[in-house]
Every structure is written in C-alpha cells, then in structure tokens.
Amino acid sequence: MQSGELYQRLAEQLQSGLPGKEAQYLMAPFRRQQREIEALAEGKVPKEGGVLVYLYPVEEHEYRILLTLRNDYKGVHSGQVSFPGGKKEPQDLSLYYTSLREAEEETGVKVMEPEVLGPMTDLYIPPSNFMVHPLLAMSSQTPELKPDPVEVKRIVPFTIQELLDQSKVKSAPMQVFNNMTVDVPYFDVDGLRVWGATAMILSELKELIKKVWD
C-alpha cells in the first residue's frame, strides 16, 4: 500500500472512531484496569504528557513505527522501550505541541502539521501518575533521525507488518504493582519486551491498522 493511500485510510478511520480502551486493554497486565480506576478514584491530579506515534516508510510498502530504547536513569520507566514524548511544559501551547516538541528533542524528527492525523485514546499510567495523550502522525518519506544520546540509547526498529504479526505477542511473569509477580503480555520487538503503556498504545494502533490494511 502506498503511503498516501494508507494515510488517507487512517484519516478516514480516525473520523469513524478509535478502537479505544477496549483495544488498549488487550495488552494490559493483570488488574491494570482496576488499578487505574482505584488511583483516579483517590482524587490524584495526573501530570499531563504527550507522546508521538509516528509512522514512516523505509522501503516500498514497508513502514516503521518510531520507538526508542530509553537510557538507564533513576525512574520507573528506565531502560524501557517507549514512544518519543514527555510531560507538558509551560511553554507548550497544547499537548499537540508537547508531542511534537518532545519527539524532535529526543529523535530529531521534525513533523510537519500536514503529517498529523490526530489524537489517539488517552492512557493513564498509575506508577508515574501521568495521563498520556498519544498523537498519531505519518510521513511520506524516511526521516533523518538523530537520537539524543542523553535520553535515547537507540532507535528500535519495528514495522507495521511486525505489529500485525500475532506471533510477536507473548507473555511472561514480571514484577508489577508493588512487586507483585503477574503474567504480563508484551510485544517481542527486536529481542526486547515492549509492555505496559507502550504496548497498550501499540495495541490500539494495531486494531486501527487492521481496519485499513490489505
């Protein structure tokens, strides 16, 4: 499928409606939904953040999803695979600009406004008390990526074709929720386990693309 056609189909599907939280929870750890409900019921005011879900061509009819491997640091998301993004800063006019600014700072990608398709479903992250707002965009050309060595260890290659490959969905026991060990679903991406919020956003993207891919 040519990039222009895929872009148009995705744009039309976004207008028809998103797969939503039902799609996100296909890749959620045990009790993840309940923990979210409990955390929000406590009256916590979440911090706001934006991430960029960015698709781009690498070969004819092959498209990648921009994912990064975070450097190790003192924090709950250290060393994890994630979308480029971060918290909303005072200078950001909106979370739309937060997503674009953070993506450029972390990966060097400069997203033009015509490339932006629109927002995906918000996702609350209990461990860090963040409400994440994913923004979907797609390029017609392979971007020049310049990862920030402070924040990004490397770009993680992951194609749409791999996202749609059900053999990439696996599960394993992991420690979550106050060191409780549970079986956690994840995407096997370049030998890395992509789980948690990133996997849940990818799950909605997967359901969205399944509706338009042929």
C-alpha positions in Angstrom: 0.0 0.0 0.0 1.3 3.4 -1.0 1.9 5.9 1.9 -0.7 8.3 0.5 -3.4 5.7 0.5 -2.5 4.4 4.0 -2.6 8.0 5.3 -6.0 8.6 3.8 -7.4 5.4 5.1 -6.1 6.1 8.6 -7.5 9.6 8.5 -10.9 8.3 7.5 -10.8 5.6 10.2 -9.9 8.2 12.8 -13.0 10.2 11.9 -15.1 7.0 12.2 -13.9 6.4 15.7 -11.0 4.9 17.6 -10.7 1.3 18.9 -10.3 2.9 22.3 -9.6 1.4 25.8 -11.0 -2.0 24.8 -8.1 -2.3 22.3 -5.6 -0.9 24.8 -6.5 -3.5 27.5 -5.8 -6.3 25.1 -2.1 -5.8 26.1 -2.7 -4.8 29.8 -1.2 -6.6 32.8 -3.4 -8.4 35.2 -5.5 -5.9 37.3 -4.2 -3.0 35.3 -7.7 -1.6 34.7 -8.7 -1.9 38.3 -5.5 -0.2 39.5 -6.2 2.7 37.1 -9.8 3.0 38.5 -8.5 2.9 42.1 -5.8 5.5 41.5 -8.1 8.0 39.8 -10.8 7.4 42.5 -8.3 8.6 45.1 -8.5 12.1 43.6 -5.0 12.3 42.3 -4.4 15.0 39.8 -2.4 13.4 37.0 0.5 15.1 35.3 -0.1 15.7 31.6 2.2 14.3 28.9 2.2 13.7 25.2 3.8 11.0 23.0 4.2 10.8 19.2 3.0 7.7 17.4 4.9 8.2 14.2 4.8 6.0 11.1 7.2 6.4 8.2 8.3 4.4 5.1 11.7 2.6 5.0 11.1 0.6 1.8 8.3 0.3 -0.7 5.2 -0.9 1.1 7.1 -1.2 4.4 6.5 1.2 7.3 8.1 1.6 10.7 6.7 2.8 14.0 9.1 5.2 15.7 10.1 3.6 19.1 13.1 4.4 21.3 15.0 2.5 23.9 15.4 4.8 26.9 18.7 5.2 28.6 19.0 4.0 32.2 18.1 6.5 34.8 16.5 6.8 38.3 12.9 6.4 37.4 10.1 3.9 36.9 10.5 3.8 33.1 14.2 3.5 33.0 15.6 1.3 30.2 12.2 0.7 28.6 11.0 0.9 25.0 8.7 3.8 24.5 7.3 6.3 22.1 9.1 9.7 22.0 7.4 12.0 24.3 7.3 13.6 27.8 5.5 16.0 30.1 3.8 19.2 29.1 5.9 22.2 29.8 4.7 25.7 30.5 5.8 27.0 27.0 3.7 24.3 25.2 0.5 25.8 23.8 -1.1 22.4 23.9 -0.4 18.7 24.3 -0.3 18.5 20.5 2.9 20.7 20.6 4.2 18.7 23.6 4.2 15.6 21.5 5.9 17.3 18.5 8.5 19.1 20.6 9.5 16.1 22.7 9.8 13.9 19.6 12.1 16.4 17.9 14.2 16.8 21.1 14.6 13.0 21.5 14.9 11.8 18.0 15.5 14.8 15.7 12.3 14.1 13.7 10.5 17.2 12.6 6.9 16.6 12.0 5.0 18.9 9.6 1.4 19.7 10.5 0.0 18.1 7.3 1.6 14.8 8.6 -0.5 14.8 11.8 -3.5 12.5 11.6 -4.9 13.2 15.1 -5.1 12.1 18.7 -5.5 8.5 19.8 -7.1 7.4 23.1 -5.6 8.9 26.3 -4.0 6.5 28.7 -3.4 6.9 32.5 -0.1 5.4 33.9 -0.5 4.7 37.6 3.2 4.2 38.6 4.1 7.7 37.4 0.7 9.4 37.7 0.7 10.5 34.1 -2.2 11.0 31.8 -0.6 10.3 28.4 -2.1 11.8 25.2 -0.8 9.9 22.1 -0.7 11.8 18.8 -0.7 9.8 15.5 1.3 11.1 12.5 2.6 9.7 9.3 5.4 10.7 7.0 5.6 10.0 3.2 9.4 10.0 3.4 12.0 8.3 5.6 13.0 10.9 8.2 16.6 11.7 9.2 16.7 10.5 12.8 19.2 12.0 15.3 18.6 10.4 18.7 19.6 12.5 21.8 22.3 10.4 23.4 21.3 11.6 26.9 17.7 10.3 26.7 17.8 7.7 23.9 20.0 4.6 23.9 18.9 3.7 20.3 16.0 3.7 17.9 14.2 0.4 18.0 13.1 -1.0 14.6 9.5 -2.2 14.4 7.4 -2.4 11.3 3.7 -2.3 10.8 4.0 -5.8 9.4 5.6 -7.0 12.6 2.9 -5.2 14.7 0.2 -7.2 12.8 2.1 -10.5 13.3 0.4 -12.2 16.2 3.5 -14.3 16.8 5.1 -11.1 18.2 2.6 -11.1 21.0 3.9 -13.0 24.0 3.7 -13.1 27.8 6.0 -13.6 30.7 6.0 -13.3 34.5 7.1 -9.8 35.6 7.1 -7.8 38.8 4.5 -5.0 38.8 2.2 -3.3 41.2 4.2 -3.3 44.5 6.5 -6.1 43.4 3.6 -8.4 42.7 4.6 -11.0 40.0 2.0 -11.5 37.3 1.8 -12.7 33.8 2.3 -9.7 31.5 1.6 -9.5 27.8 4.2 -7.9 25.6 5.3 -7.3 22.0 8.6 -9.0 21.1 10.4 -6.2 19.3 13.9 -6.7 18.1 14.5 -9.0 21.0 13.1 -6.5 23.6 10.0 -6.8 25.7 7.6 -3.9 24.9 5.0 -3.9 27.6 2.9 -1.5 29.8 1.7 1.8 28.4 3.7 1.5 25.2 2.2 -1.9 24.5 -1.3 -0.7 25.2 -0.9 2.2 22.8 0.6 -0.1 20.2 -2.4 -2.4 20.7 -4.8 0.4 19.8 -2.7 1.2 16.8 -2.8 -2.4 15.8 -6.5 -2.6 15.9 -6.7 0.7 14.0 -4.4 -0.5 11.2 -6.1 -3.9 11.0 -9.2 -2.0 9.8 -7.4 -0.4 6.9 -4.6 -2.7 6.0 -4.7 -5.1 3.0 
